[in-house]
Amino acid sequence: MVAFCLATTMLSTVWATSADAFELFGYRFSTSGIESVSKVEATADIPDPIRYEVSLSSKDEELTEMLEAASLLIEKKEEPASGTTGLLMRARSDQKRLLAALYQKGLYGGTIDITINGTRYDRVPLDEDLSASQPVKVAIAVSPGRVFTFAQPDARSIDGATINLGQYGVSAGAPAYSQLVIDAEQAIVDDYQKRGYALAQIEQRSLEADHDTGKLDVTLRVSPGVQARLGQVSVTGNKDVSSSFIIQQAAIPVGTAYSPDAIKRAGRNLRALGVFDSVIVQTADAVLEDGSLPIEIAVKERKFRTIGAGVTVGNLDGVGLEGYWVHRNLFGNGESLRIQGGIANIGRDDVKDLDYNADIIFKKPGAIGPASTFDAKLSVDFSNPEAYQKRSVSGEVGLSYQWTDALSSRAAFKTEYARITDGTGSETNLLFSTPLELAYDKRDSKLDPTEGFYALIDSEPTINSDGSISFLKTSATLSAYQALDEAKRFVLAGKISAGSIVGASKSDIPTDRRFFTGGGGSIRGYSYQMAGPRDGSNDPTGGRSYLTGSLEARVRVTDTIGLAAFVDSGNSFNSSLPKFEDEWYTGVGAGLRYLTPIGPLRLDVAVPLKKIKDEPKFGVYLGLGQAF
């Protein structure tokens, strides 16, 4: 399936005045080539633009790469400087940036020589006209010198207590990398703050390089302040969101010993509400006489009402239309109400076989404490996948709870009245179920993870109104991510999912409650629900169990472009446990990622290795966020 979301944050197409040029994803495409729109607009706005060519040389290739990454002249070489003054300002900035880069490697005796058209930059007059010699020749020559080592460091608190810097890597004889000192300072302050010294700070810092001995003398003096308790919480910047609600959700344990984790957790809690554009949680500048430290929360509210629409276009599922309206602060305490609906399969089937769905969703955070959220949902669903036809109305109420930063759970009660028609006939059921969910999330990002893992277990006991049908549906998913380099440009991702239904035969389980595999969410390359058991008409019937696995290699080519290669495999089975001797369906493919601030825009193309009669030979999938 190919899905395009027509939202201004994701896709913007603007036709230029000439017919042979247009803009897409922030780039201008024309007969003369492709260039960044921001770059074109920025150049047009630069007064007295000075174009230049820049080179950087040093004797160490690895060091050269690091220096090039630190250089402002190189970073902005495609963007002209604003006159001679602008170019000289970049050179002066580079002098400081490159010197700091040398210090990071313990190179305190290095020299940096930056010339403009052969003249040292600090000898070029500000009023010199460089426009006639464009592109201006800028050369950066770096002589790194030797690596310095630490002399015996001297670190103490202002009351005279000695602080051992060796535990932070700053020890006599070790390479004198400047970042080690910076990290040590932060670690010292963090350690004091964890012990309740909220206002601890580095009072004095002295770094002196002895060029005769090649030693770096480090002297630090730390002012811990006094131990404090978390004090009164105040809120500023809010207009429509209740201050008492903000304080409740921040969940700062007033009266207990100061904890930096409590401050960080308060910020995360408030951002998760989705009603603020910005949240800043900080302490006051001084501890009060009673030993308490006031906490200040500054917020900026976002627009609470939003209307959105989207369209999906696919080679497998035709055209789909979606729309929604949401209010994120219905009664002043972060309650949200969302009304959404959609139509799918336009152009693929007759009008009577289109898919329709509509939902009303209400959520109330802080229902029984700051870590809880109550939700209620009313849904109408008219769907027509290959396996069955469904006409249903359902209602669900649930309560979720965030036990820790990683661990969360949800319990709900659901009622559904549905008529299901499949190859065996039609059946109407009134079903009652209790969906249960437990999740553990240690990913560094939900939309574009590079490290960590995610585990989900869900279970749904179900019974019909007369008690003639009852079963337990359970599934589990584990996904893991590992960056292969320090910059996290190469990432290996894996996912395995399995599920089982016990307590009823396959024929007694409503078709829509069975497990299906195939499609963008499980085995790419196959149509939705098509990679599994079939009846005599070659229609999918689903199964009582399933097992799927995915492996994906991802690489970030530039800051905005990424590539991926993947393989998905699995099947659904008639038995309540997977049977490895049954046939397996495998899809392989590659993808393109356009990286945005809200997550990657994903385009995947996959082909099935096991062909299915009358099914497409490939699948195309477009979505926001990684496939898993």
Summary of the structure (lengths in Angstrom):
residues: 628
radius of gyration: 30.8
end to end distance: 16.3
largest distance: 92.9
contacts: 1983
relative contact order: 0.07
helix: 16%
strand: 47%
